[in-house]
Amino acid sequence: MKPIQTDFHTVRGLRLAVHRWGDPSLPNVLFHHGFLDHGHSFAAIAERLCDRWHIIAPDARGHGHSDWIGSGGYYHFADFWHDFDALLHVYAPDHVVGHSMGGMITSAVLAVRPGQVRSLALLDGMGPLESPVAAWPARLESWLDALRVPGFAGDVAERRIVRRPMATLEDAAARLQKANPRLPAAMALRLATTNTEDVVGGLVWRHDPLHRTPSARPFRTDEGMRLWAKLAMPVLSVYAEHSEWLPPDLHARHAIVPRLLAGVLPGASHNLHHEQPETIAHLLESWWNAPGQCLPDCLLPGEPRGSQVGLTAG
């Protein structure tokens, strides 16, 4: 393992943890994790790259070592956008990488902050499936009902108590492997170690359980398209061959981005950076060395089955 440093930055009263590998004089690359993940989950990639790149990986609010929202607050998506924008100005990265939810966060902000970075790489990161407008009333009802559950409606101390302890790190790792059968055992144990904390009776996941409630506002593809169309830098969109979160309209989403290359990572599922960190490190470094010029050699051009297949390049 390579040395790691953790900084803390306060954004609107919340302390956000930012993990860093490598010499700050090297080119900066900022990684943004996905839902219920944490910045440390990029460690196996960072350790392969930090001799040549300064790797920066924040914990989103309510995740990892970052603060939880206080009494009366909620994790609205716009808050993640503002947090990333604040860190963008602190670290001024040359390149940005976003996985899943982190892809939606980074692509939206960079769409309205032109000229901030040399390139953007999205790992299964072109937004979630769209929720039909007809489902909005039911979604709102689900959100309101979820906030009535004891613990979710409480302050930070109450929400910490409702987390159910696991007995051992091995139990936590087993849960990760059950959720993702492609996850290697060693990586599962490593992720369990960095994304849990000790409590009376065992250990618990670090994220705020309030994240488990459904968002009050569903994702709208038309809104995402308006943002993606404004991305001015070269964009690499990588999807896993067996992604569980493949938008059926992925080809249309890719087509709206002015300067995009799309590729498929064989043998991987949604958490591709957990499953194949060595391959991800190789493809990202290939991309950073010549952003927009060619598809990294470990990828298959195009999109996974389930979307309209075809390489999109602008």
Buried (B, 14 or more C-beta within 10 A) or exposed (E): EEEBEBBEBEBEEBEBBBBBBBEEEBEBBBBBBBBBBBBBBBBBBBBBBBEBBBBBBBBBBBBBBBBBBEEEBEBEEEBBBBBBBBBBEBBEBBBBBBBBBBBBBBBBBBBEBEEBBBBBBBBBBBBBEBBEEEEEEEBBEBBEEBEEEEEBBBEBEEBBEBBEBBEEBEBBBBBBBEEBEBBBEEBBBBBBEBBBEEBEEBBBBBBBBBBEBBBBBBBEBEEBBEBBEBBBBBBBBBBBBBBEBBBEBBBBBBBBBEBBBBBBBEEBBBBBBBBBBEBBBBBBBBBBEEBBEEBBEBBBBBBBEEBBBEBBEB
